[in-house]
């Protein structure tokens, strides 16, 4: 019995979309928990300090850029029906995401 396995750009895009979505939800939960217990000393204060650090905001920005651009790619595939262009569109969103991240880093480096 042959098992169909697909390891193309569509599979990796689907997997990364799920991972970034899960990480964004986890961030949202930690963020809401931290602000709820802002004035209470908890054992997770070191985690909240890391979540509020500048390096973590860069990670969060990368997650949001990929998740947003990939969502636009999925909607475009659904509307146009461009399953043939799936790999091409995946690499376009990767390049656009890197350009967008570079432009944001230039803007924030001025401050």
URRALIN-V764425 format. One record per backbone hydrogen bond with DSSP energy under -1.0 kcal/mol. CO is the residue of the C=O (numbers start at 1). NH is the residue of the N-H. Records with the same first field share a line. If there is no record, write none. Layout:
CO = NH + NH
//
This chain:
8 = 12
9 = 13
10 = 14
11 = 15
12 = 16
13 = 17
14 = 18
15 = 19
16 = 20
17 = 21
18 = 22
19 = 23
20 = 24
21 = 25
22 = 26
23 = 27
24 = 28
25 = 29
26 = 30
27 = 31
28 = 32
29 = 33
30 = 34
31 = 35
32 = 36
33 = 37
37 = 40
42 = 45
44 = 48
45 = 49
46 = 50
47 = 51
48 = 52
50 = 53
53 = 57
54 = 58
55 = 59
56 = 60
57 = 61
58 = 62
59 = 63
60 = 64
61 = 65
62 = 66
63 = 67
64 = 68
65 = 69
66 = 70
67 = 71
68 = 72
69 = 73
70 = 74
71 = 75
72 = 76
73 = 77
74 = 78
75 = 79
76 = 80
77 = 81
81 = 83
82 = 85
83 = 86
85 = 89
86 = 90
87 = 91
88 = 92
89 = 93
90 = 94
91 = 95
92 = 96
93 = 97
94 = 98
95 = 99
96 = 100
97 = 101
98 = 102
99 = 103
100 = 104
101 = 105
102 = 106
103 = 107
104 = 108
105 = 109
//
